Amino acid sequence: TTYFVPLGALYEIWRVKLTNRSSARRTIRAFTYCEFASHWSLSQDTVNLQYSQNIVVGRWHGDLASIVSNPNLDPPGSSHAFIGLAGAETTGYDLDREVFIGTTAGYHDPEAVERGKCLNSQAFSDNACGGLETLIELEAGETREFCVVLGVGSVEEGRRALSTCASTIGVQSMLDEVREHWHAKLQALSVK
């Protein structure tokens, strides 16, 4: 998996490549997971956690999830984030962290992964997360690529971001631009 932020973008791409190195056809479920800052303020999330956790709404929109903090202040006081898949179908989602992780499980063994599927939970207050599920079928020797797109912005902005990742050539081009940008900046640096 390669993680990067395209130049000038308010989203990041998790470029995932899966290869079936066996001699048999394989079907796997792949899951994403991320947590969102509830209040988008470190001090508020630290000292006012009860309030921060009660101002979040996570909704599924058919092709991506949105997480809105302070929805009653929509805009300018609210904060919007999104997560979605490009190049793979989302077959399930959990936006409520307790449903994805579980009440007795942990990050090392989330219940959604243990049971093999998400329960399509939305988040209303408490802890929102970005748990998405996709089903990937791979023939022997086959490689598949898809992208997780996670960013800041409205549902419409999220859909535009997903559309930029519709082609593997386009994703590679964005990654090449990032590499060239940073290589140009760092080429003058030398360490002795």
C-alpha positions as a Markdown table, in Angstrom:
| # | Residue | x | y | z |
|---|---|---|---|---|
| 1 | Thr | 0.0 | 0.0 | 0.0 |
| 2 | Thr | 1.3 | 3.5 | -0.9 |
| 3 | Tyr | -0.1 | 6.5 | 1.0 |
| 4 | Phe | 0.2 | 10.0 | -0.5 |
| 5 | Val | -1.5 | 13.4 | -0.7 |
| 6 | Pro | -1.7 | 14.7 | -4.3 |
| 7 | Leu | -0.3 | 18.2 | -4.8 |
| 8 | Gly | -2.8 | 20.9 | -3.9 |
| 9 | Ala | -5.4 | 18.3 | -2.7 |
| 10 | Leu | -7.4 | 18.2 | 0.6 |
| 11 | Tyr | -7.5 | 14.4 | 0.5 |
| 12 | Glu | -5.1 | 11.5 | 0.7 |
| 13 | Ile | -4.9 | 8.3 | -1.3 |
| 14 | Trp | -4.2 | 4.9 | 0.0 |
| 15 | Arg | -3.2 | 3.0 | -3.2 |
| 16 | Val | -3.7 | -0.7 | -2.5 |
| 17 | Lys | -2.4 | -3.5 | -4.7 |
| 18 | Leu | -3.3 | -7.1 | -4.0 |
| 19 | Thr | -1.7 | -10.0 | -5.7 |
| 20 | Asn | -2.8 | -13.7 | -5.6 |
| 21 | Arg | 0.4 | -15.6 | -5.5 |
| 22 | Ser | -1.3 | -18.9 | -5.1 |
| 23 | Ser | -2.3 | -21.3 | -7.9 |
| 24 | Ala | -6.0 | -21.1 | -6.9 |
| 25 | Arg | -8.7 | -18.5 | -7.3 |
| 26 | Arg | -9.1 | -16.5 | -4.1 |
| 27 | Thr | -11.9 | -14.3 | -2.7 |
| 28 | Ile | -11.0 | -11.9 | 0.1 |
| 29 | Arg | -12.6 | -9.1 | 2.0 |
| 30 | Ala | -10.5 | -6.0 | 2.5 |
| 31 | Phe | -11.3 | -3.4 | 5.2 |
| 32 | Thr | -10.4 | 0.2 | 5.8 |
| 33 | Tyr | -10.2 | 1.9 | 9.2 |
| 34 | Cys | -9.6 | 5.4 | 10.3 |
| 35 | Glu | -10.8 | 7.6 | 13.2 |
| 36 | Phe | -11.9 | 11.2 | 12.9 |
| 37 | Ala | -11.3 | 14.0 | 15.3 |
| 38 | Ser | -14.7 | 14.9 | 16.6 |
| 39 | His | -14.2 | 18.6 | 17.2 |
| 40 | Trp | -11.2 | 19.3 | 14.9 |
| 41 | Ser | -9.6 | 20.9 | 17.9 |
| 42 | Leu | -6.9 | 19.0 | 19.9 |
| 43 | Ser | -7.7 | 21.0 | 23.1 |
| 44 | Gln | -11.4 | 20.4 | 22.8 |
| 45 | Asp | -11.0 | 16.7 | 22.0 |
| 46 | Thr | -8.7 | 16.5 | 25.0 |
| 47 | Val | -10.6 | 18.5 | 27.7 |
| 48 | Asn | -14.2 | 18.4 | 26.5 |
| 49 | Leu | -14.4 | 14.8 | 25.2 |
| 50 | Gln | -18.1 | 14.3 | 26.2 |
| 51 | Tyr | -19.2 | 17.3 | 24.1 |
| 52 | Ser | -16.8 | 16.5 | 21.2 |
| 53 | Gln | -18.2 | 13.0 | 20.9 |
| 54 | Asn | -21.8 | 14.2 | 20.8 |
| 55 | Ile | -21.5 | 16.5 | 17.8 |
| 56 | Val | -20.6 | 14.0 | 15.1 |
| 57 | Val | -22.8 | 12.4 | 12.4 |
| 58 | Gly | -21.5 | 9.8 | 10.0 |
| 59 | Arg | -23.7 | 8.9 | 7.0 |
| 60 | Trp | -23.5 | 6.6 | 4.0 |
| 61 | His | -24.3 | 8.2 | 0.7 |
| 62 | Gly | -24.3 | 5.2 | -1.6 |
| 63 | Asp | -20.7 | 5.7 | -2.8 |
| 64 | Leu | -18.9 | 7.3 | 0.1 |
| 65 | Ala | -19.3 | 8.2 | 3.7 |
| 66 | Ser | -19.4 | 11.6 | 5.2 |
| 67 | Ile | -18.5 | 12.6 | 8.7 |
| 68 | Val | -19.8 | 15.9 | 9.9 |
| 69 | Ser | -18.8 | 17.6 | 13.1 |
| 70 | Asn | -21.1 | 20.2 | 14.5 |
| 71 | Pro | -23.8 | 19.5 | 11.9 |
| 72 | Asn | -26.1 | 22.1 | 13.5 |
| 73 | Leu | -23.6 | 24.8 | 12.6 |
| 74 | Asp | -23.6 | 23.8 | 8.9 |
| 75 | Pro | -21.5 | 25.9 | 7.4 |
| 76 | Pro | -19.4 | 27.8 | 8.4 |
| 77 | Gly | -19.0 | 26.3 | 11.9 |
| 78 | Ser | -19.2 | 22.6 | 10.9 |
| 79 | Ser | -16.4 | 20.4 | 9.7 |
| 80 | His | -16.8 | 17.9 | 6.9 |
| 81 | Ala | -14.8 | 14.8 | 6.0 |
| 82 | Phe | -15.3 | 11.9 | 3.6 |
| 83 | Ile | -14.0 | 8.4 | 2.8 |
| 84 | Gly | -14.7 | 6.2 | -0.2 |
| 85 | Leu | -13.3 | 3.6 | -2.5 |
| 86 | Ala | -12.2 | 4.0 | -6.1 |
| 87 | Gly | -11.7 | 1.0 | -8.3 |
| 88 | Ala | -13.5 | -1.4 | -6.0 |
| 89 | Glu | -17.1 | -1.6 | -4.9 |
| 90 | Thr | -18.0 | -0.9 | -1.2 |
| 91 | Thr | -19.8 | -4.0 | 0.0 |
| 92 | Gly | -20.3 | -2.8 | 3.5 |
| 93 | Tyr | -19.5 | 0.0 | 6.0 |
| 94 | Asp | -19.4 | 0.8 | 9.6 |
| 95 | Leu | -19.2 | 4.5 | 10.6 |
| 96 | Asp | -19.8 | 3.8 | 14.3 |
| 97 | Arg | -16.5 | 2.8 | 16.0 |
| 98 | Glu | -18.1 | 0.6 | 18.6 |
| 99 | Val | -19.8 | -1.4 | 15.9 |
| 100 | Phe | -16.7 | -1.8 | 13.8 |
| 101 | Ile | -14.2 | -2.5 | 16.7 |
| 102 | Gly | -16.7 | -4.0 | 19.1 |
| 103 | Thr | -17.2 | -3.6 | 22.9 |
| 104 | Thr | -14.7 | -6.3 | 23.9 |
| 105 | Ala | -12.3 | -6.4 | 20.9 |
| 106 | Gly | -9.5 | -4.1 | 20.0 |
| 107 | Tyr | -7.6 | -2.6 | 17.1 |
| 108 | His | -5.8 | -5.9 | 16.7 |
| 109 | Asp | -9.0 | -7.9 | 16.3 |
| 110 | Pro | -11.9 | -5.7 | 15.3 |
| 111 | Glu | -15.3 | -7.4 | 15.3 |
| 112 | Ala | -16.1 | -6.4 | 11.7 |
| 113 | Val | -13.0 | -8.2 | 10.5 |
| 114 | Glu | -13.5 | -11.2 | 12.8 |
| 115 | Arg | -17.1 | -11.7 | 11.6 |
| 116 | Gly | -16.0 | -11.0 | 8.0 |
| 117 | Lys | -18.4 | -8.2 | 7.3 |
| 118 | Cys | -19.5 | -4.7 | 8.3 |
| 119 | Leu | -23.0 | -4.1 | 9.6 |
| 120 | Asn | -23.7 | -0.9 | 7.7 |
| 121 | Ser | -23.8 | 1.2 | 10.9 |
| 122 | Gln | -24.1 | 5.0 | 10.7 |
| 123 | Ala | -22.8 | 7.2 | 13.5 |
| 124 | Phe | -24.9 | 9.6 | 15.5 |
| 125 | Ser | -22.8 | 11.1 | 18.2 |
| 126 | Asp | -20.1 | 9.0 | 20.0 |
| 127 | Asn | -17.0 | 8.0 | 18.0 |
| 128 | Ala | -17.2 | 8.0 | 14.2 |
| 129 | Cys | -14.9 | 5.9 | 12.1 |
| 130 | Gly | -14.3 | 5.1 | 8.5 |
| 131 | Gly | -14.7 | 1.3 | 8.3 |
| 132 | Leu | -15.4 | 0.3 | 4.7 |
| 133 | Glu | -15.5 | -3.3 | 3.3 |
| 134 | Thr | -14.9 | -4.6 | -0.2 |
| 135 | Leu | -15.0 | -8.0 | -1.7 |
| 136 | Ile | -12.1 | -8.8 | -4.1 |
| 137 | Glu | -11.9 | -11.9 | -6.3 |
| 138 | Leu | -8.5 | -12.7 | -7.7 |
| 139 | Glu | -7.5 | -15.4 | -10.2 |
| 140 | Ala | -4.2 | -17.2 | -9.7 |
| 141 | Gly | -1.4 | -14.7 | -10.3 |
| 142 | Glu | -3.8 | -11.8 | -10.8 |
| 143 | Thr | -3.1 | -8.4 | -9.3 |
| 144 | Arg | -5.9 | -5.9 | -8.5 |
| 145 | Glu | -5.5 | -2.3 | -7.5 |
| 146 | Phe | -8.0 | 0.1 | -5.8 |
| 147 | Cys | -7.8 | 3.3 | -3.8 |
| 148 | Val | -9.1 | 4.5 | -0.5 |
| 149 | Val | -9.7 | 8.2 | -0.7 |
| 150 | Leu | -9.9 | 10.1 | 2.6 |
| 151 | Gly | -10.3 | 13.8 | 2.8 |
| 152 | Val | -11.7 | 17.0 | 4.1 |
| 153 | Gly | -14.7 | 18.5 | 2.3 |
| 154 | Ser | -18.4 | 18.0 | 1.4 |
| 155 | Val | -19.9 | 14.9 | -0.2 |
| 156 | Glu | -19.7 | 16.6 | -3.6 |
| 157 | Glu | -16.0 | 17.3 | -3.0 |
| 158 | Gly | -15.5 | 13.7 | -2.0 |
| 159 | Arg | -17.1 | 12.5 | -5.2 |
| 160 | Arg | -14.8 | 14.7 | -7.3 |
| 161 | Ala | -11.8 | 13.3 | -5.4 |
| 162 | Leu | -13.0 | 9.7 | -6.0 |
| 163 | Ser | -13.4 | 10.5 | -9.7 |
| 164 | Thr | -9.7 | 11.6 | -9.9 |
| 165 | Cys | -8.8 | 8.0 | -8.8 |
| 166 | Ala | -11.0 | 6.2 | -11.3 |
| 167 | Ser | -7.9 | 5.4 | -13.5 |
| 168 | Thr | -4.8 | 3.7 | -12.3 |
| 169 | Ile | -2.9 | 5.8 | -14.8 |
| 170 | Gly | -4.3 | 9.0 | -13.3 |
| 171 | Val | -3.3 | 7.8 | -9.8 |
| 172 | Gln | 0.2 | 6.9 | -10.9 |
| 173 | Ser | 0.5 | 10.4 | -12.6 |
| 174 | Met | -0.5 | 12.1 | -9.3 |
| 175 | Leu | 2.0 | 10.0 | -7.4 |
| 176 | Asp | 4.8 | 10.8 | -9.9 |
| 177 | Glu | 4.0 | 14.6 | -9.5 |
| 178 | Val | 4.4 | 14.3 | -5.7 |
| 179 | Arg | 7.7 | 12.4 | -6.1 |
| 180 | Glu | 9.1 | 14.9 | -8.6 |
| 181 | His | 8.0 | 17.8 | -6.4 |
| 182 | Trp | 9.8 | 16.5 | -3.3 |
| 183 | His | 12.8 | 15.2 | -5.2 |
| 184 | Ala | 13.3 | 18.8 | -6.7 |
| 185 | Lys | 13.0 | 20.3 | -3.2 |
| 186 | Leu | 15.4 | 17.7 | -1.5 |
| 187 | Gln | 18.0 | 17.5 | -4.3 |
| 188 | Ala | 19.8 | 20.6 | -2.8 |
| 189 | Leu | 20.1 | 18.9 | 0.6 |
| 190 | Ser | 23.2 | 17.0 | 1.5 |
| 191 | Val | 24.3 | 15.4 | 4.7 |
| 192 | Lys | 27.9 | 15.0 | 5.7 |
